[in-house]
Amino acid sequence: MPSEPLNVRPLPSYLVQRFHGWHATTYAENRAWYRRLAEGGQHPRAMVISCCDSRVHVTSIFGADQGEFFIHRNVANLVPPYNPDGEYHGTSAALEFAVNSLKVAHVIVLGHSSCGGVLGCHEMCSGNAPELEQKSSFVGRWMDILRPGYDRVKTIEDRATRVAELEREAVRVSIENLMTFPFVRASVEAGDLTLHGLWTDTGAGELMQIEAETGDFVVI
C-alpha cells in the first residue's frame, strides 16, 4: 500500500459510458478472440514508432486489429542513438523487447504533419525557444536527438517548407539511429528485420515512404 493516499480521481463519466458501450458491443461480439489474445500472448508482425499526437491514429490508418501492431509512441516519433548507460530509456526498451523478444519482422517509424515536437525543435535550434534550451526541459533534451536533422534543413529559406522537411528528417534521423543498435543491425543484416520510414499528412490523408536509394519521400 502507498504511504499516503494517491492523488487520483474517478474516471470522467463520458469515458465510463464509452467503456460500457464497447464492452456490450465490440467485446461481447468478439469475446473468444479477446480471450485467445489474452491466453496465447501477443505475436505482432510489426513495431510502429509514432508520435504521441492525438491526431495520429496508427490502427485506423492501417485498419489494424488488436494484437497486430506493437506500438510505441513518444514526442515526435524519435529513436535515440544506442546508449547503454544504465539510465531510463523507454523507447530503447520498447525496441529491444520488440526485436529480441517478440521477433517482429518490421519496424516502422511514422512521422506526421503539424508535429508540435518538431516545431519545438525548430524553434529551439533557431534560437526562438530559450525555455527548451534549459537543462531541466524534458522536451528540449529529447528534441536534441533531432538537431542533426535541423542542421540539414536550416538553409531552406521558406519557414513552412523548412519545418515540414524537418518533420521528415525526424523519420530519417530515427532510421539512422535504429541502425546504431547492435541487435537491430544484426537482425537487418540477417534478413530477419526490415525498417520502414513513413510520413503522413493528417489533413490530406496522404501517406509517404522513404526510398532507400535517394532518401526521398514518395507518395504510397
C-alpha positions as a Markdown table, in Angstrom:
| # | Residue | x | y | z |
|---|---|---|---|---|
| 1 | Met | 0.0 | 0.0 | 0.0 |
| 2 | Pro | 1.2 | 3.6 | -0.7 |
| 3 | Ser | 2.5 | 5.5 | 2.3 |
| 4 | Glu | -0.2 | 8.2 | 1.7 |
| 5 | Pro | -3.3 | 8.4 | -0.5 |
| 6 | Leu | -2.7 | 8.6 | -4.2 |
| 7 | Asn | -3.7 | 11.8 | -5.9 |
| 8 | Val | -6.3 | 10.3 | -8.3 |
| 9 | Arg | -10.0 | 10.7 | -9.0 |
| 10 | Pro | -12.7 | 8.6 | -10.6 |
| 11 | Leu | -12.7 | 8.4 | -14.4 |
| 12 | Pro | -14.8 | 11.0 | -16.2 |
| 13 | Ser | -18.4 | 9.7 | -16.7 |
| 14 | Tyr | -18.2 | 10.0 | -20.5 |
| 15 | Leu | -15.3 | 7.6 | -20.6 |
| 16 | Val | -17.0 | 5.2 | -18.3 |
| 17 | Gln | -20.0 | 5.3 | -20.6 |
| 18 | Arg | -17.8 | 4.6 | -23.6 |
| 19 | Phe | -16.2 | 1.7 | -21.9 |
| 20 | His | -19.5 | 0.1 | -21.1 |
| 21 | Gly | -20.7 | 0.7 | -24.7 |
| 22 | Trp | -17.5 | -1.0 | -26.0 |
| 23 | His | -17.9 | -3.9 | -23.6 |
| 24 | Ala | -21.5 | -4.5 | -24.5 |
| 25 | Thr | -20.9 | -4.4 | -28.3 |
| 26 | Thr | -17.3 | -4.9 | -29.6 |
| 27 | Tyr | -16.1 | -7.0 | -26.8 |
| 28 | Ala | -19.3 | -9.1 | -26.4 |
| 29 | Glu | -19.3 | -9.9 | -30.2 |
| 30 | Asn | -15.6 | -10.9 | -30.2 |
| 31 | Arg | -15.2 | -12.4 | -26.7 |
| 32 | Ala | -13.5 | -15.6 | -28.0 |
| 33 | Trp | -10.9 | -13.5 | -29.9 |
| 34 | Tyr | -10.0 | -11.4 | -26.9 |
| 35 | Arg | -9.6 | -14.4 | -24.8 |
| 36 | Arg | -7.4 | -16.0 | -27.4 |
| 37 | Leu | -5.2 | -12.9 | -27.4 |
| 38 | Ala | -5.0 | -12.9 | -23.6 |
| 39 | Glu | -4.2 | -16.6 | -23.3 |
| 40 | Gly | -2.0 | -17.0 | -26.3 |
| 41 | Gly | 0.1 | -13.9 | -25.9 |
| 42 | Gln | 1.0 | -11.3 | -28.5 |
| 43 | His | 2.6 | -12.1 | -31.8 |
| 44 | Pro | 2.7 | -8.8 | -33.7 |
| 45 | Arg | 4.4 | -8.8 | -37.1 |
| 46 | Ala | 5.4 | -5.1 | -36.9 |
| 47 | Met | 6.5 | -2.5 | -34.4 |
| 48 | Val | 5.3 | 1.1 | -35.1 |
| 49 | Ile | 7.1 | 4.0 | -33.5 |
| 50 | Ser | 4.8 | 7.0 | -33.8 |
| 51 | Cys | 4.1 | 10.4 | -32.2 |
| 52 | Cys | 2.1 | 11.0 | -29.1 |
| 53 | Asp | 0.0 | 13.5 | -31.1 |
| 54 | Ser | -3.7 | 12.6 | -30.6 |
| 55 | Arg | -4.4 | 13.1 | -34.3 |
| 56 | Val | -2.1 | 10.2 | -35.3 |
| 57 | His | -4.2 | 7.0 | -35.1 |
| 58 | Val | -2.0 | 4.2 | -36.3 |
| 59 | Thr | -4.5 | 1.4 | -36.1 |
| 60 | Ser | -7.1 | 3.4 | -38.0 |
| 61 | Ile | -4.6 | 4.3 | -40.8 |
| 62 | Phe | -3.8 | 0.7 | -41.4 |
| 63 | Gly | -7.1 | -0.9 | -40.4 |
| 64 | Ala | -5.3 | -3.0 | -37.8 |
| 65 | Asp | -6.8 | -5.2 | -35.1 |
| 66 | Gln | -5.7 | -5.8 | -31.6 |
| 67 | Gly | -2.6 | -7.9 | -31.5 |
| 68 | Glu | -1.4 | -6.8 | -34.9 |
| 69 | Phe | 1.0 | -3.9 | -34.0 |
| 70 | Phe | 3.4 | -3.4 | -31.2 |
| 71 | Ile | 3.1 | 0.4 | -30.9 |
| 72 | His | 5.4 | 2.8 | -29.1 |
| 73 | Arg | 4.5 | 6.5 | -29.0 |
| 74 | Asn | 6.8 | 9.3 | -28.0 |
| 75 | Val | 7.2 | 13.0 | -28.7 |
| 76 | Ala | 8.0 | 13.5 | -32.5 |
| 77 | Asn | 8.3 | 9.7 | -33.1 |
| 78 | Leu | 12.1 | 9.8 | -32.4 |
| 79 | Val | 14.5 | 7.0 | -31.9 |
| 80 | Pro | 17.6 | 8.0 | -29.8 |
| 81 | Pro | 21.0 | 6.6 | -30.6 |
| 82 | Tyr | 22.1 | 3.5 | -28.9 |
| 83 | Asn | 23.4 | 4.5 | -25.4 |
| 84 | Pro | 23.6 | 1.7 | -22.8 |
| 85 | Asp | 24.4 | 4.0 | -19.9 |
| 86 | Gly | 22.1 | 2.2 | -17.4 |
| 87 | Glu | 19.7 | 5.1 | -17.3 |
| 88 | Tyr | 16.0 | 5.2 | -18.1 |
| 89 | His | 15.3 | 4.6 | -21.8 |
| 90 | Gly | 11.7 | 3.9 | -22.7 |
| 91 | Thr | 12.0 | 3.9 | -26.5 |
| 92 | Ser | 15.1 | 1.8 | -26.4 |
| 93 | Ala | 13.5 | -0.7 | -24.0 |
| 94 | Ala | 10.4 | -1.0 | -26.3 |
| 95 | Leu | 12.7 | -1.5 | -29.3 |
| 96 | Glu | 14.7 | -4.2 | -27.5 |
| 97 | Phe | 11.6 | -6.0 | -26.5 |
| 98 | Ala | 10.1 | -5.9 | -29.9 |
| 99 | Val | 13.2 | -7.1 | -31.8 |
| 100 | Asn | 14.7 | -9.5 | -29.3 |
| 101 | Ser | 11.6 | -11.0 | -27.6 |
| 102 | Leu | 8.7 | -10.5 | -30.0 |
| 103 | Lys | 10.8 | -11.1 | -33.1 |
| 104 | Val | 8.9 | -8.5 | -35.1 |
| 105 | Ala | 9.6 | -8.6 | -38.9 |
| 106 | His | 9.2 | -4.9 | -39.4 |
| 107 | Val | 10.0 | -1.7 | -37.5 |
| 108 | Ile | 8.0 | 1.3 | -38.9 |
| 109 | Val | 8.8 | 4.9 | -38.0 |
| 110 | Leu | 5.7 | 7.1 | -38.7 |
| 111 | Gly | 6.1 | 10.9 | -38.8 |
| 112 | His | 3.3 | 13.3 | -39.4 |
| 113 | Ser | 2.3 | 16.8 | -40.4 |
| 114 | Ser | 1.9 | 19.7 | -38.0 |
| 115 | Cys | 4.1 | 18.0 | -35.3 |
| 116 | Gly | 4.4 | 20.1 | -32.2 |
| 117 | Gly | 7.5 | 18.4 | -31.1 |
| 118 | Val | 9.3 | 19.0 | -34.4 |
| 119 | Leu | 8.1 | 22.6 | -34.4 |
| 120 | Gly | 9.6 | 23.0 | -30.9 |
| 121 | Cys | 12.9 | 21.6 | -32.1 |
| 122 | His | 12.8 | 24.1 | -35.0 |
| 123 | Glu | 12.2 | 27.0 | -32.7 |
| 124 | Met | 14.8 | 25.8 | -30.2 |
| 125 | Cys | 17.5 | 25.3 | -32.8 |
| 126 | Ser | 16.8 | 28.6 | -34.4 |
| 127 | Gly | 17.1 | 30.4 | -31.1 |
| 128 | Asn | 13.5 | 31.2 | -30.6 |
| 129 | Ala | 12.6 | 28.9 | -27.6 |
| 130 | Pro | 15.1 | 29.6 | -24.8 |
| 131 | Glu | 12.9 | 27.6 | -22.4 |
| 132 | Leu | 13.6 | 24.5 | -24.3 |
| 133 | Glu | 17.3 | 25.2 | -24.0 |
| 134 | Gln | 17.1 | 24.8 | -20.3 |
| 135 | Lys | 18.7 | 21.6 | -18.9 |
| 136 | Ser | 15.5 | 21.0 | -16.9 |
| 137 | Ser | 13.4 | 20.8 | -20.1 |
| 138 | Phe | 12.5 | 17.2 | -20.8 |
| 139 | Val | 11.1 | 18.2 | -24.2 |
| 140 | Gly | 14.2 | 20.2 | -25.1 |
| 141 | Arg | 16.6 | 17.4 | -24.2 |
| 142 | Trp | 14.5 | 14.9 | -26.1 |
| 143 | Met | 14.4 | 17.1 | -29.2 |
| 144 | Asp | 18.2 | 17.3 | -29.1 |
| 145 | Ile | 18.0 | 14.0 | -30.9 |
| 146 | Leu | 16.7 | 15.9 | -34.0 |
| 147 | Arg | 19.4 | 18.6 | -34.0 |
| 148 | Pro | 21.4 | 16.7 | -36.8 |
| 149 | Gly | 18.2 | 16.9 | -38.9 |
| 150 | Tyr | 17.8 | 20.6 | -38.3 |
| 151 | Asp | 21.4 | 21.2 | -39.5 |
| 152 | Arg | 20.4 | 19.5 | -42.8 |
| 153 | Val | 17.4 | 21.7 | -43.4 |
| 154 | Lys | 18.3 | 25.1 | -41.8 |
| 155 | Thr | 19.3 | 26.6 | -45.2 |
| 156 | Ile | 15.8 | 26.2 | -46.6 |
| 157 | Glu | 14.5 | 29.8 | -46.9 |
| 158 | Asp | 10.8 | 29.3 | -46.6 |
| 159 | Arg | 9.9 | 28.6 | -43.0 |
| 160 | Ala | 6.8 | 26.4 | -43.6 |
| 161 | Thr | 8.8 | 24.3 | -46.1 |
| 162 | Arg | 11.7 | 24.1 | -43.6 |
| 163 | Val | 9.5 | 22.9 | -40.8 |
| 164 | Ala | 7.7 | 20.3 | -43.0 |
| 165 | Glu | 11.1 | 19.0 | -44.1 |
| 166 | Leu | 12.2 | 18.8 | -40.5 |
| 167 | Glu | 9.2 | 16.5 | -39.8 |
| 168 | Arg | 10.6 | 14.1 | -42.5 |
| 169 | Glu | 14.1 | 14.5 | -41.1 |
| 170 | Ala | 12.7 | 13.2 | -37.8 |
| 171 | Val | 11.9 | 10.0 | -39.6 |
| 172 | Arg | 15.3 | 9.8 | -41.4 |
| 173 | Val | 17.2 | 10.5 | -38.1 |
| 174 | Ser | 15.3 | 7.8 | -36.4 |
| 175 | Ile | 16.0 | 5.3 | -39.1 |
| 176 | Glu | 19.7 | 6.2 | -38.9 |
| 177 | Asn | 19.7 | 5.8 | -35.1 |
| 178 | Leu | 17.9 | 2.4 | -35.3 |
| 179 | Met | 20.9 | 1.0 | -37.1 |
| 180 | Thr | 23.2 | 2.1 | -34.2 |
| 181 | Phe | 21.5 | -0.6 | -32.0 |
| 182 | Pro | 23.6 | -3.8 | -32.4 |
| 183 | Phe | 20.6 | -6.1 | -32.2 |
| 184 | Val | 18.7 | -4.1 | -34.8 |
| 185 | Arg | 21.7 | -4.1 | -37.2 |
| 186 | Ala | 22.3 | -7.8 | -36.7 |
| 187 | Ser | 18.6 | -8.6 | -37.5 |
| 188 | Val | 18.5 | -6.3 | -40.5 |
| 189 | Glu | 21.8 | -7.8 | -41.9 |
| 190 | Ala | 20.5 | -11.3 | -41.3 |
| 191 | Gly | 17.3 | -10.6 | -43.3 |
| 192 | Asp | 15.1 | -11.1 | -40.3 |
| 193 | Leu | 14.0 | -7.4 | -39.9 |
| 194 | Thr | 13.2 | -4.6 | -42.3 |
| 195 | Leu | 13.0 | -0.9 | -41.4 |
| 196 | His | 10.4 | 1.5 | -42.9 |
| 197 | Gly | 10.2 | 5.3 | -42.8 |
| 198 | Leu | 6.7 | 6.9 | -43.3 |
| 199 | Trp | 5.2 | 10.3 | -43.0 |
| 200 | Thr | 1.5 | 11.1 | -43.1 |
| 201 | Asp | -0.3 | 14.3 | -43.8 |
| 202 | Thr | -3.2 | 14.1 | -41.3 |
| 203 | Gly | -5.3 | 16.7 | -43.1 |
| 204 | Ala | -4.9 | 15.3 | -46.6 |
| 205 | Gly | -5.0 | 11.7 | -45.6 |
| 206 | Glu | -1.7 | 11.1 | -47.5 |
| 207 | Leu | 1.0 | 8.6 | -46.7 |
| 208 | Met | 4.6 | 8.8 | -48.0 |
| 209 | Gln | 7.5 | 6.4 | -47.6 |
| 210 | Ile | 11.3 | 6.8 | -47.8 |
| 211 | Glu | 13.0 | 5.4 | -50.9 |
| 212 | Ala | 16.2 | 3.7 | -49.8 |
| 213 | Glu | 18.3 | 4.8 | -52.8 |
| 214 | Thr | 17.6 | 8.5 | -52.6 |
| 215 | Gly | 16.3 | 9.0 | -49.1 |
| 216 | Asp | 13.4 | 11.0 | -50.6 |
| 217 | Phe | 9.8 | 10.5 | -49.5 |
| 218 | Val | 7.3 | 9.3 | -52.2 |
| 219 | Val | 3.6 | 9.0 | -52.0 |
| 220 | Ile | 2.3 | 5.5 | -51.5 |
